[in-house]
Amino acid sequence: MKVMQIDPGNKKQVRDFLQVPFDIYANVAQWVPPLEMDAAQMLNPGRHPFYRHSDAAFFLAYRGDGLSPSGRLAVLNNKRYNDYNHSQSAFFYLFECENDPEAALMLFEAATAWARERGLKEILGPKGFTILDGMGMLVEGFEHRPAFGLPYNPAYYPELVEMLGYEKESEVVSGYLDPNLQFPERIHTISAKIQQRRGLRVARYARSSDLRALIPNLKELYNGALEGTTGTYPLDDADVEAMASQLLWFADPKLIKIVMKVSEDASQGEKPVGFLLAYPDPSAALQKTKGKLWPFGWLTILLELKRTKWVNINGAGMLDEYRGLGGTAILFSEMYKTISESGQFDHADLVQIGVENERMQRELRDLGVDFYKMHRVYRKEI
C-alpha cells in the first residue's frame, strides 16, 4: 500500500481520484453520483472559487501494484473559515475507501502531515468547499437514498475514522415530510396574522431570471444570520455566483420563497428577512446518467426535474429579530405550501438541521416530520 498526493494537472491521477467512489458503490443502489462537472471542478484550482482564498490537497491510496486505487481523501485549508472563527482548522472531505484500515490510516496520516505543515491544529470533517456542499458522514439511515448533494457512505466509514481517533464534533439530521399529513390549519392562521402585524410578505417567483436577481438577497440574509454564531463564515460575491450557478441548474422558481419586510416609508423599499429554499430532487436521473451531462444526460436530468415525486427543502431561516413571535410559523406554513400546492410531489426531504436546534426539531416532529437520517461531523486535534 502506498499513498500519493495527486497533481491536479495530471489527467490520469484526477481520473483515478474521481473514479474511486464509482468502484466503492458499484453495487450500492442508494448511492447518487455527483454531477461530473462539479466533482472535476473541485480539483481545478483555476476554476473553483475556493482557491481564490484557500488551498487544498488530494491523496490516493494505491495497492501494491500501483494501478488500482483503494481509497482517496481531500484536505482543505479554508483560510476564510479560520479567519472568521479565529481557528486553526483543516477540513477533511471526499473520503472514500474500501474497508481497509491500513489504507484509511495512511490517507489520514498524509492529510495530517499536510495540515501540520500549514500550522493547523485540528481536522474537522467531512466539510466541503462551499456552504452548498453537504457535510458530515452518514451514521443513520443507510437504507435510504440521500437527497441531492448530501453525502452517502457505507456503514463502516464511521468505524474507520473513529478507529483513527476522530470524535464527534456535531450532528445534523434530515427529516421526511409526508405532504398528505394533516397539517394544522392554525399554523397558516398564525402565519397570516404575523405577516399582517409585522409588515411582512412572502415573495414568490416565476422565472429563472427572478432567481438570479434574488441571489444577492440570499447573501444578505445568510450573512446577517451569522451574527453571534461560529462554525461557518460569511459569503462573498464569488460564493454567491457559484451558488447561483448551481441553483439555476435545477431550481424551480416557484419553490423558492423570500420573506420581505415592508417598510413604512415607501422610498425605503423592502428588505429580506427570511427565506425558504426548495428544489426538485434530480437524484434518480444522476443515477441513470452516472453524473454525466453529455451527450444526453442533461436531457434526462431536465425530464426528471419535471416528473420526480421528491422535493428537497435545503435551507430555511429568519433573521434573529424575526424568529420569535410567530416568525417560525411563516416558514412552516410556506414549507407545507411549497410541497402541497405544486401537485407534483409525494415526498419531501427536509435536510440537515443541527441536533442542537432542539426547539425546531420538536416543532417539526409535532408537525409530522420523521427524522430518519443523521450525519456526523468529526474532529481530531493534530
C-alpha positions as CSV (number, residue, x, y, z in Angstrom):
1,M,0.0,0.0,0.0
2,K,1.3,3.5,-0.8
3,V,-0.3,7.0,-0.7
4,M,0.5,9.8,-3.1
5,Q,-0.6,13.4,-3.3
6,I,-2.0,13.9,-6.8
7,D,-1.2,16.6,-9.2
8,P,-4.4,18.4,-10.3
9,G,-2.8,18.9,-13.7
10,N,-2.2,15.2,-14.2
11,K,-5.3,13.9,-16.0
12,K,-4.8,10.3,-15.1
13,Q,-4.4,11.0,-11.4
14,V,-7.5,13.2,-11.5
15,R,-9.4,10.4,-13.3
16,D,-8.3,7.9,-10.7
17,F,-9.4,10.2,-7.9
18,L,-12.8,10.8,-9.4
19,Q,-13.3,7.0,-10.2
20,V,-12.9,5.8,-6.6
21,P,-16.5,6.2,-5.5
22,F,-17.8,4.6,-8.6
23,D,-15.8,1.5,-7.7
24,I,-16.8,1.6,-4.0
25,Y,-20.5,2.0,-4.7
26,A,-20.7,-0.2,-7.8
27,N,-23.4,-2.4,-6.2
28,V,-25.0,0.1,-3.8
29,A,-28.4,1.1,-5.0
30,Q,-28.7,4.1,-2.7
31,W,-25.6,6.0,-3.9
32,V,-26.1,9.1,-6.1
33,P,-23.1,10.2,-8.2
34,P,-22.2,13.9,-8.1
35,L,-22.5,16.0,-11.2
36,E,-19.4,15.2,-13.2
37,M,-18.5,18.8,-13.9
38,D,-18.9,19.8,-10.2
39,A,-16.7,16.9,-9.0
40,A,-14.0,17.8,-11.5
41,Q,-14.1,21.5,-10.7
42,M,-13.2,20.8,-7.1
43,L,-9.8,19.6,-8.3
44,N,-9.3,22.5,-10.6
45,P,-7.5,25.5,-8.9
46,G,-8.0,27.6,-12.0
47,R,-11.8,27.3,-11.9
48,H,-13.2,26.7,-8.4
49,P,-13.7,30.0,-6.4
50,F,-12.4,28.3,-3.2
51,Y,-8.8,28.6,-4.5
52,R,-9.0,32.4,-4.7
53,H,-8.6,32.5,-0.9
54,S,-7.6,29.0,0.2
55,D,-5.9,25.8,-0.7
56,A,-6.4,22.0,-0.7
57,A,-4.6,18.7,-1.4
58,F,-5.8,15.4,-2.7
59,F,-4.5,12.0,-1.8
60,L,-4.9,8.5,-3.3
61,A,-4.1,5.2,-1.7
62,Y,-2.8,2.5,-4.1
63,R,-2.5,-1.2,-3.7
64,G,0.9,-2.8,-4.2
65,D,0.5,-2.9,-8.0
66,G,0.3,0.9,-8.1
67,L,-2.6,0.6,-10.6
68,S,-5.8,0.2,-8.5
69,P,-6.7,3.0,-6.0
70,S,-8.3,1.6,-2.9
71,G,-9.1,5.0,-1.3
72,R,-9.0,8.7,-1.5
73,L,-9.1,11.8,0.7
74,A,-9.1,15.6,0.3
75,V,-7.8,18.0,3.0
76,L,-8.7,21.7,2.9
77,N,-7.2,24.8,4.5
78,N,-10.2,27.2,4.4
79,K,-8.5,30.5,5.4
80,R,-11.7,32.5,5.4
81,Y,-13.3,30.0,7.8
82,N,-10.2,30.1,10.1
83,D,-10.1,34.0,10.0
84,Y,-13.8,34.3,10.8
85,N,-13.7,31.7,13.6
86,H,-10.2,32.6,14.9
87,S,-9.3,28.9,14.5
88,Q,-6.6,26.8,13.0
89,S,-8.7,24.0,11.4
90,A,-8.3,21.8,8.4
91,F,-11.3,20.1,6.8
92,F,-11.3,16.5,5.5
93,Y,-13.6,15.8,2.6
94,L,-14.3,13.4,-0.3
95,F,-13.2,10.4,1.8
96,E,-13.9,7.1,0.1
97,C,-12.2,3.9,1.0
98,E,-12.5,0.2,0.9
99,N,-13.0,-1.5,4.3
100,D,-9.2,-1.4,4.7
101,P,-7.9,0.2,8.0
102,E,-4.4,0.4,6.6
103,A,-5.5,2.5,3.6
104,A,-7.6,4.8,5.8
105,L,-4.7,5.2,8.3
106,M,-2.2,6.1,5.5
107,L,-4.6,8.6,3.9
108,F,-5.3,10.4,7.1
109,E,-1.6,10.4,8.1
110,A,-0.9,12.1,4.8
111,A,-3.6,14.7,5.3
112,T,-2.5,15.3,8.9
113,A,1.1,16.0,7.7
114,W,-0.1,18.4,5.1
115,A,-2.2,20.3,7.7
116,R,0.6,20.4,10.2
117,E,2.9,21.9,7.6
118,R,0.5,24.8,7.4
119,G,0.3,25.4,11.2
120,L,-3.2,23.9,11.6
121,K,-4.1,22.3,14.9
122,E,-7.1,20.2,14.2
123,I,-9.0,18.4,11.5
124,L,-12.8,18.6,11.1
125,G,-15.0,16.8,8.6
126,P,-16.4,15.8,6.4
127,K,-16.8,19.5,5.5
128,G,-16.6,20.8,1.9
129,F,-15.6,23.7,-0.3
130,T,-18.8,25.7,-0.1
131,I,-21.9,26.0,2.0
132,L,-23.8,24.1,-0.6
133,D,-21.6,21.0,-0.1
134,G,-23.4,18.6,2.2
135,M,-21.5,18.0,5.4
136,G,-21.0,15.1,7.7
137,M,-20.7,11.3,7.5
138,L,-23.8,9.3,7.4
139,V,-24.3,7.4,10.7
140,E,-28.1,6.6,10.5
141,G,-30.4,6.0,7.5
142,F,-28.1,3.8,5.3
143,E,-31.2,2.2,3.7
144,H,-32.4,5.5,2.2
145,R,-31.2,7.3,-0.9
146,P,-29.7,10.7,0.0
147,A,-31.1,14.0,-1.0
148,F,-29.2,15.5,-3.9
149,G,-25.9,16.9,-2.8
150,L,-25.8,15.2,0.5
151,P,-23.2,12.6,1.5
152,Y,-23.8,8.8,1.4
153,N,-21.3,6.3,2.7
154,P,-21.1,2.7,3.8
155,A,-21.8,1.9,7.5
156,Y,-18.1,1.0,8.1
157,Y,-16.8,4.6,7.4
158,P,-17.6,5.9,10.9
159,E,-15.8,2.9,12.3
160,L,-12.7,3.6,10.2
161,V,-12.4,7.3,11.3
162,E,-13.3,6.6,14.9
163,M,-10.5,3.9,14.9
164,L,-8.1,6.7,13.9
165,G,-9.1,8.8,17.0
166,Y,-11.7,11.1,15.5
167,E,-14.5,12.0,17.8
168,K,-18.0,13.5,17.3
169,E,-18.0,17.3,16.9
170,S,-21.6,17.8,15.8
171,E,-24.5,16.1,14.2
172,V,-27.3,17.1,11.7
173,V,-30.5,15.3,11.0
174,S,-32.7,15.1,7.9
175,G,-36.4,14.5,8.1
176,Y,-39.1,13.0,5.9
177,L,-42.3,15.1,5.5
178,D,-45.4,13.4,4.0
179,P,-47.4,16.0,2.0
180,N,-50.6,14.1,2.8
181,L,-50.3,14.6,6.6
182,Q,-53.0,16.6,8.4
183,F,-51.2,19.9,8.7
184,P,-52.6,22.1,11.5
185,E,-54.7,24.9,10.0
186,R,-53.7,27.1,12.9
187,I,-50.1,27.4,11.5
188,H,-51.4,29.0,8.4
189,T,-53.6,31.3,10.5
190,I,-50.7,32.3,12.7
191,S,-48.6,32.9,9.7
192,A,-51.1,35.2,8.1
193,K,-51.6,37.2,11.3
194,I,-47.9,37.6,11.9
195,Q,-47.3,38.8,8.4
196,Q,-50.1,41.4,8.7
197,R,-49.0,42.5,12.2
198,R,-45.3,42.8,11.5
199,G,-45.5,44.2,8.0
200,L,-44.1,41.1,6.2
201,R,-45.0,39.4,3.0
202,V,-43.8,36.3,1.2
203,A,-42.3,37.0,-2.2
204,R,-42.7,34.3,-4.9
205,Y,-41.0,33.9,-8.2
206,A,-41.9,32.6,-11.6
207,R,-38.8,32.8,-13.9
208,S,-35.2,31.8,-13.7
209,S,-34.2,35.4,-14.2
210,D,-36.1,36.3,-11.0
211,L,-34.0,33.6,-9.2
212,R,-30.7,35.2,-10.3
213,A,-31.9,38.6,-9.2
214,L,-32.7,37.3,-5.7
215,I,-29.3,35.7,-5.1
216,P,-27.8,38.9,-3.5
217,N,-30.8,38.8,-1.1
218,L,-29.7,35.3,0.0
219,K,-26.2,36.6,0.6
220,E,-27.5,39.4,2.8
221,L,-29.8,37.0,4.7
222,Y,-27.2,34.3,5.2
223,N,-24.5,36.8,6.4
224,G,-27.0,38.6,8.6
225,A,-28.0,35.3,10.3
226,L,-24.3,34.6,11.2
227,E,-24.1,37.2,13.9
228,G,-23.0,35.6,17.1
229,T,-22.5,32.2,15.6
230,T,-19.5,30.0,15.0
231,G,-18.6,27.1,12.7
232,T,-19.2,28.9,9.4
233,Y,-18.2,32.1,7.5
234,P,-19.8,34.9,5.5
235,L,-20.4,34.6,1.8
236,D,-18.6,36.8,-0.7
237,D,-19.6,37.7,-4.2
238,A,-17.7,34.7,-5.7
239,D,-19.5,32.4,-3.3
240,V,-22.8,33.9,-4.4
241,E,-22.0,33.5,-8.1
242,A,-21.1,29.8,-7.6
243,M,-24.2,29.3,-5.6
244,A,-26.3,30.9,-8.3
245,S,-24.7,28.7,-11.0
246,Q,-25.5,25.5,-9.0
247,L,-29.1,26.5,-8.1
248,L,-30.1,27.6,-11.5
249,W,-29.3,24.2,-12.9
250,F,-32.2,22.5,-11.2
251,A,-34.1,25.1,-9.2
252,D,-37.8,25.7,-9.8
253,P,-38.5,29.4,-9.1
254,K,-41.9,28.6,-7.7
255,L,-40.4,26.6,-4.9
256,I,-38.2,29.4,-3.5
257,K,-39.7,32.0,-1.1
258,I,-38.3,35.1,0.4
259,V,-39.9,36.8,3.4
260,M,-39.8,40.5,2.9
261,K,-40.1,43.3,5.5
262,V,-42.3,46.1,4.0
263,S,-41.0,49.5,5.0
264,E,-43.5,52.1,6.3
265,D,-41.6,54.6,4.2
266,A,-42.2,53.7,0.5
267,S,-38.9,55.2,-0.5
268,Q,-37.1,52.7,1.6
269,G,-38.4,49.7,-0.3
270,E,-38.3,46.3,1.2
271,K,-35.6,44.2,2.8
272,P,-35.3,40.4,3.0
273,V,-35.7,38.9,6.5
274,G,-36.3,35.2,5.8
275,F,-36.0,32.5,3.2
276,L,-37.1,29.0,2.2
277,L,-35.0,27.1,-0.4
278,A,-36.5,24.0,-2.1
279,Y,-36.0,22.2,-5.4
280,P,-37.0,19.0,-7.2
281,D,-34.6,16.2,-6.5
282,P,-32.7,15.0,-9.6
283,S,-31.1,12.0,-7.9
284,A,-32.8,9.3,-9.9
285,A,-31.5,11.0,-13.2
286,L,-28.0,11.2,-11.8
287,Q,-28.0,7.5,-11.0
288,K,-29.1,6.8,-14.6
289,T,-26.5,9.1,-16.2
290,K,-23.7,8.4,-13.7
291,G,-23.5,12.1,-13.2
292,K,-22.7,12.9,-16.8
293,L,-24.4,15.8,-18.6
294,W,-23.1,15.0,-22.1
295,P,-24.1,14.0,-24.6
296,F,-27.7,13.5,-23.4
297,G,-27.5,13.4,-19.6
298,W,-28.7,17.0,-19.4
299,L,-32.0,16.0,-21.1
300,T,-32.5,13.1,-18.7
301,I,-32.0,15.5,-15.7
302,L,-34.4,18.1,-17.1
303,L,-37.1,15.5,-17.6
304,E,-36.5,14.1,-14.1
305,L,-37.0,17.6,-12.6
306,K,-40.4,17.7,-14.1
307,R,-41.5,14.2,-13.0
308,T,-39.7,13.5,-9.8
309,K,-42.0,12.9,-6.8
310,W,-39.3,14.1,-4.3
311,V,-38.7,17.7,-3.3
312,N,-35.7,18.8,-1.1
313,I,-36.1,21.6,1.4
314,N,-32.5,22.6,1.8
315,G,-32.4,25.9,3.7
316,A,-34.9,27.9,5.8
317,G,-34.2,30.7,8.1
318,M,-35.2,34.1,9.5
319,L,-33.1,37.0,10.8
320,D,-32.8,36.7,14.6
321,E,-35.1,39.6,15.3
322,Y,-37.9,37.9,13.3
323,R,-37.6,34.4,14.6
324,G,-39.7,34.8,17.7
325,L,-43.3,35.9,17.9
326,G,-44.5,33.6,15.2
327,G,-41.8,34.1,12.6
328,T,-41.1,30.4,12.5
329,A,-44.8,29.8,11.7
330,I,-44.3,31.6,8.4
331,L,-41.6,29.3,7.4
332,F,-43.5,26.2,8.4
333,S,-46.6,27.4,6.6
334,E,-44.7,28.1,3.4
335,M,-42.8,24.8,3.7
336,Y,-46.1,22.9,3.6
337,K,-47.5,25.1,0.8
338,T,-44.3,24.5,-1.3
339,I,-44.9,20.8,-1.2
340,S,-48.7,20.6,-1.4
341,E,-49.5,23.3,-3.9
342,S,-47.3,22.0,-6.7
343,G,-49.3,18.9,-7.3
344,Q,-46.1,17.1,-8.3
345,F,-44.5,15.8,-5.1
346,D,-45.4,12.8,-2.9
347,H,-42.2,13.0,-0.7
348,A,-40.2,15.8,0.9
349,D,-36.7,15.6,2.4
350,L,-36.0,18.3,5.0
351,V,-32.2,18.3,5.0
352,Q,-29.6,18.8,7.6
353,I,-30.9,20.5,10.7
354,G,-28.4,20.8,13.6
355,V,-29.3,18.5,16.5
356,E,-28.6,21.3,18.9
357,N,-31.7,23.1,17.5
358,E,-33.9,21.1,19.8
359,R,-36.8,23.6,19.6
360,M,-37.1,23.4,15.8
361,Q,-36.8,19.6,15.8
362,R,-39.5,19.4,18.4
363,E,-41.8,21.7,16.5
364,L,-41.2,19.8,13.2
365,R,-41.9,16.5,14.9
366,D,-45.2,17.9,16.2
367,L,-46.0,18.7,12.5
368,G,-45.3,15.1,11.4
369,V,-41.7,15.2,10.3
370,D,-39.9,11.9,10.8
371,F,-36.1,12.5,11.3
372,Y,-34.8,9.4,9.6
373,K,-31.2,10.3,8.6
374,M,-28.2,11.6,10.6
375,H,-24.8,12.9,9.5
376,R,-21.9,13.4,11.9
377,V,-19.0,15.8,11.7
378,Y,-15.8,14.5,13.4
379,R,-12.9,16.3,15.0
380,K,-9.4,15.4,16.0
381,E,-6.6,17.5,17.4
382,I,-3.3,17.1,15.5
